[in-house]
């Protein structure tokens, strides 16, 4: 029985089984490569038509990218500010005025200290009496409850690690009862930065949705322009994956070129702002410099753009392609 | 061996129009048959059922032993790779060369470019268009375009070849040429079913004849040059 079946096969030719698995895999990879190159060429052959989509993607990515770059720089700046808080040393009650003044002078001589100020207990009480409005109550106290204080000012721009070392060192003096770092405003700044980060996140999600819609719509038009081809391909046995493939690659390329343009725009933003920022920083006596987008962040931006392009295409293709039947 | 089997097949389109009713027939492997009838008799619908471009409302269709009613949507492309189709309007793509048009089914089926190239040239040779690979189909005459369509339909060596009014737009001489091409494919073992209302040509050629009349099927055999089928 095998004989006539074989002869029919060689005549009429059920050909798919004759192709080995390995060859089919190679052909599949070759088709991916072919489609990838073809779709890119198709986009580049009509740069003006593609430019609009590219620019929309680029701008939608540049906006959160620029804000993110700004935030990154603010965090770098706040890291420096954190270290510029004033340190208050409360001395033990048994410390005499003379000992306190000597300690203050010794601390001022340290490398990691810019300046110190000694306030003896009586002066502290006078200040408190003037500022608090509790004059009458304080007069009833049998003795001065306030300790003597040394205010320590670390140099501007000290590293956080150095600051922590300094605090440990200050704690180790016998006359020092407790050490307090005034950080309230730094904490407020950081809370604001966290809020800004959240806002950028929300903005980023909205703009990502916009990219999905723009790519989706562009792909919808591309599908409409190639309805005949899709019909023929389905008619001669093209699978949905085969039909989808060029459109998914097209979305990927839209995302990639848009991402590259966004990256260029961010570099341009940085170049435009870097000079004025450096001037401003110099006026404040700071060596602060605007950091450009890091290589990792640029890569992440590009990958996100490609993913968004691909997803936008997928969304559009799954909505429109299945309705086109021969 | 049966290539095609229709078992009490009916097709009703949404809106209530009964395109086919109670259709039963078989096509043997390697058979050559015509499908005739007035326009609107259901010829195209019947062909579409074999490609799963339409699904029957009632009854069952078998192609190459496969019950098409059991095929999932994902399996349809693989059925279509076994069936070659030729249309009156040829459905060629004018944004690519003759070669690329014919190579499309092979590209889809996963042939390497070298293998595909060999088969495309063989298919073009069999329809007499070997020198025209690089031309755009739009530059070709109607008869030549139809032959490109036939080359595309046979390039994957399908077991079944369907044609829907393949000579609809051609003059009698070209029509006879096209029909002879189909006959040559039958001679190498392909099952061929041609829908046509070109009665004169069909009668001249003979062969088995399936006649559709308002959705009902009648068998008719005509003695002629091709002999009698029973």
Interface residues (C-beta under 8 A of the other chain):
Chain A: X8 X11 X12 X13 X14 X15 X16 X19 X23 X24 X26 X27 X28 X30 X31 X228 X229 X231 X232 X233 X234 X235 X236 X237 X238 X239 X240 X242 X325 X326
Chain B: X1 X29 X30 X51 X53 X74 X77 X78 X79 X80 X81 X82 X85 X91 X92 X93 X95 X104 X105 X107 X108 X109 X110 X111 X112 X113 X152 X156 X157 X158 X159 X188 X189 X190 X191
